[in-house]
Amino acid sequence: MDHVSFAYPGGANVLEDLSVTLEAGTTTALVGTSGAGKSTLAALIAGLVEPTAGSIRVGAVETSQVSDTWTAKNVTLLTQDVHLFAGTLREDLSMAAQDATDADLLRALASVGLDPEGTQFARLFPKGLDTAVGAGAEDIPPEVEQQLALARVALSGPKVLILDEATAEAGSDATNALEDAAARITADTTALVVAHRLDQAAAADRILVMDAGRIIEDGTHTELVAADGRYAQLFAAWSGGGH
């Protein structure tokens, strides 16, 4: 991102002259209070909105110069608003990779913690890949819907993956499974995690702290805690001062 600014029509800048490079193959956490501009930045990288100034590149490709199809193939934004398409589980997963075999689909499910040989899978998907999902089918727990969305990401293999509150619906019993699934998926790509829980940030390779549309701190968890700045304050408040 080179000197990126963004403003909604008729409004002041939400992001202001932001420049940052995400190293390929790393996971970067984006931290900040509500309204800091985190989700706007995520939407810009995903191509859902265009910057009012500056440019965004994936590798050597400037996203404003390519089609939405190219951006959608190479950059995936995953939020808590997960959608299952009406049809079979096979059809839903195949939306991400039309040439995938059943074996590919089952491996993707296993990679996000939905073991096709497990009792949970048998209970939720009694007909396996032929089980109906989506509108008109039996309800699936929100955390399992998110695991299916992560399985689609595993199948599509984007260059850049953005997770914005993608595990927010998880209850305490499902949090670990979802976090493990997200960690496995992000290990194979360049990832930006909009961290709403600071344990997510602490596990990242790098942390960017945003405030009022600007990046005000940049470093690892250890570095930023030692710096005793905004991140250290946020983390102390989140952890109750125990870390």
N, C-alpha and C positions, 0 to 999 in steps of 0.2 A: 504494500500500500504506500503510494508516494503522494504526500501532501493532500490527503483526502479530506474534503469537507462535505458536509451534507446538511441540507435544510429542507423541511417540508414547505410546500408552496405558501408564501406569505408569512413564514415564520423565521425566527432566528436560527443560526446554525446549531444543529444537534451534535455534530462532530466538527472539530476545528483543526485544520492543517495537520492531520495525523499521518505520520510516516512510520512504518514498522515492517520488518521482514520476518516471516516465520520459516525457520529452517526445515527443510524437507525431512520427513520421518520423525519429527518431534511432536510432543503434545504441549500446547500452550494453554494455560488457564487465563480467563479474562474475569477480573474481579472488580466490583464496585457497587456502590449503593444503588437503589432503584432510581432510574432516570439518568444514570451516568452515561448512557449511550451504548451499552453492551449489545443489546438485541438489534439495535440499528446497525452497528458494525457487522454483526453476523449476517443480517439481511443484505448488506452491501456486498460482502464477499460472495454470498450465494447468488447474486445477480437479481434479487427480488426488487431492489431499487437501485438507481444509478447515482453515483456521487455528483454533487453540484460543482465540485472542483477536484482536480487530482485524478490519479489513475490506480487501477487495481490489476495486478498481473498474477497469473498462475504459471510459474516458470517464466518463459519468455512471451507468453500470450497475454495481451491486454484484453480483459473480458469485455470491454465496451466494443471491441472490434470483431467479435465472434458471435455466432448465433446463440440463442437461448438453449438450443439443443446441445451445443458443445459445453456450455456452462453446466447444464443439468447433468451431463454425463461425467464431468470431471469434478464438480463441487456438489456435495450433498449437505443440506441443512436438516437436522433432525431435532424436532421439538417435542413437547409433551402432547401435542395435538396429533396423535397417531391415527391414521386411517387404514382400515382394512377394506379391500375391494370385495364386493359380493361375488361369491363363487367358491371354488374349492381352495384349500390351503395351497395346493400345487399352483393353481392359477394366480393366487395372490403373490406368492414368492417369485413366480416366473415373470412378473411384471418388471423385475429388476434385471433379469438375465434370461431372455427368451430361449436361448440355446442350451440352458442348463438341463442336465439330466436329473432324474429322481435322486441319484446318488449325490449329485452336487447339492440339491436342496436339503437332503438329510444331513449332509456335512455342515451346511450353513446353520441349520437348526441346532446341531450339537455344539457348534462353536459359540453360540450365545446362551448355552445352558439349558436348551430344550432337547434333552437326550431322547431320540426316537425310540430307544429301548426302555425308557424309564416309565414309572407308574404315572407321573404327572402328565406326560405326553399322551399316554394311553387313555387317561381319564378325559382330557380336554379334546383330544383328536381321535376318537374311537375308530374312525375309518382311515387313519393315517393321512397321507397327502390328499385323499379324496374327501376328507371331512369338509363340510360347508362352513364358511366363515363370512363375516361381514353382515350386511343388512339381511334380516330374516333368519339368521342362524342363531345358535345358542350364544349367549353372552360369554365373552372371554375376559378374565381379570385384566385390568389396565396394565399391570406389569408384564403380562404375557404378550399383550398387544405391542408393547414397546420392545420386547425381545424379538417379535416377528419383524418389526421395523428394522432392528439391528441386523437380523438375518438377511433382509433385503440389501442392506448396505454391504454386508459381507459378500453377497453375490455380485453386486454392481461394481465394487472395487474403485470408488472415486479417488482422485489424487488428493483432494482436500475434504475433510469431514468436519462439520461444525455441529456440536452438540449444545443446544440451548434449552436447558431445563428438561433434557431428554429422559431423566430418571426421576422427575419430581413426583410422579404419581406412586412411586413405590412405597409400600408400607414397610415396617421394620423387618418383617419376615422375608421380604423380597428384595430389600435394598442391596444386600451383598451379591445376589445372583445378577442383578442388573448392572451393578458397578463392575463386576468381573467380566460380564459380557461386553460392556463398553470398553473396558481396558484391552480386551483381546482384539476388538475391532480397530481401536485407535493405534494399536501397536504396528499396524501394517500401512498406516497412511500418515499424512500431515494433518494434525488435528488441532482444532480450537474449541476449547470447552468453556462455555459461559457458566462459571462456577457459582451456583447459588448456595452451595455448602462448602465451607473452606477446607474440609478434608479432601474434596476433589482437587482444589487448588494445590494443596500441599503435596499431592502425589504427582503433579505435572512436572515436566522438564523445566518449565519456565512460567512465570506469572507476570501478567500485565495488569496494572491497577489503573482503572479509569475513574475520572471525576470530571463532570461537566463537559463531556465530549473530548477530553484529552487524556493521553496516557501520562500519568504522573509518577509511576514507579515501574521498574522492570528488573526482574531478577529471579533467582530461585527462592523457594520458601525459606531456606536457611539464611540467605543473604538479606531478604526483606525483613525477617523477624529481627535480625541483628541490627538493621538500619533504624529500627524503632520509629518508623514512619506510619503512613496511613494503613498499610497492610498489617503491620504489627498491631496497631490499635484494633482493626477489624478482627484479627485472629484472636487477640486476647479477649475481646468481648464475646466472640462466638464460642470459644473454648472455656469460658468462665475463668480465664486467667491461669488455667492449670497447665498450659504448655509453654 
